[in-house]
Amino acid sequence: MQVHLTTDNHVRLREDLTSQVETNVEAALRRFAAQITRVEVHLSDENAKKGGGQDKKCMVEARVAGLQAIAASSTAASLEQAVDSALEKLAAQLEHKLGRLSERKGRAPMGDEQAD
């Protein structure tokens, strides 16, 4: 799974931020790694230098083999919170979409799931 990180002009792309985001993406989406070809993470600061409460935004888009991209976004007080929240939403969407596909096609459960 390839992780691509982009930012707007108001978020500095530091090495520690990059490695933290990549680690969080891989941990949150580990069970879907076989189906995901690429994950794009877009970080932005909606209020720029003005400051404010919930102004950090993360949009995460997963490219799943054979399907349209699945995306989720979140805003929070910090970039870390926004990333974590967006990844939770994306994981839920992937679970729903890929779970429905496997049920429909009669596939075995994915990743660390147990069969009933």
Secondary structure, 3 states (H helix, E strand, C coil): CEEEEEECCCCCCCHHHHHHHHHHHHHHCHHHCCCEEEEEEEEEECCHHHCCCCCEEEEEEEEECCCCCEEEEEEECCHHHHHHHHHHHHHHHHHHHHHHHHHHHCCCCCCCCCCC
